[in-house]
Amino acid sequence: MRLVIFDVPERERKKRLWLRLELLACGYKILQKSVWVGYCPLPQEFFEALEYLDLRRHIHIFSVNSAGTLRKE
């Protein structure tokens, strides 16, 4: 599972919309406004576009190995 978290500034709203549409096209689902989850790897073209659009500094992508809830220790 992959978790995508982003914070694209309002002045770059068109890029933010592009990002959301790309995540939808890749089968990702929205958890919160800027937090998305998906089960498929993102294609190389997605990362190339992030670089081209200068969005990499606004996005974090995590690979999660097991789903579940956090517990107090």
N, C-alpha and C positions, 0 to 999 in steps of 0.2 A: 504494500500500500504506500502511496506517496501523498504527502501533505504539502500543499503549496500555499504560502503566506506571502502577501504582497501589500505594499503601501505606496501606490503611485500618486504623486501630487495632483491636485485638482487642475493645475495648469497643463497637465498631460492627460486629460480625461479621454481623448481619442485613443491614446495608447492603452489606457486602462480598459476601455471597452474592447479593443482588439484582444487583449490578454484574456478577458472573460470569455469572449467568443471562441478563442482558440482552446481554452480549457474545456468548454462545453463540447466542442468538436472532437476532443480527445476522450470524451466520456467521463470527464470529471464532474463532481457534484459539489454544490455550494454548501458549506457548513455554516459560515457567517459571511458577511459582505466581502471580506478579503481573505477568506480561508476556504480552500477547496481541497477535496480528497478524491483520489482516483486509484485504480488498481492496475492500470497499464503504464508502462514506461512512456515518457514523453519523447516524441521523435526528435532526431538531431536537428531537423529544420526549425523546430520550435526554439531550440537553444541558439541557433544561428540568428533567428529573427529577434530574439531578446537582445543579442549583442548588437545587431544592426540598429535597433530602435533605442539603444542605450537604456534598457530596462533592468539589466542584471543587478544593479545596485539597489533596486526596489523590491526584489523578489528573493525568497528563501524556499528551497525545495528540500524536504526531508523524506528519507526512505524509512518506513516504519516496518519492523519485522514481526511484531505481534500486536494485535488489537486488544483492547481491554480498558479497564479503568485504573486510575491511580489509587494506591492504598497507602494509609499511614503506616509507618514502620515503628 
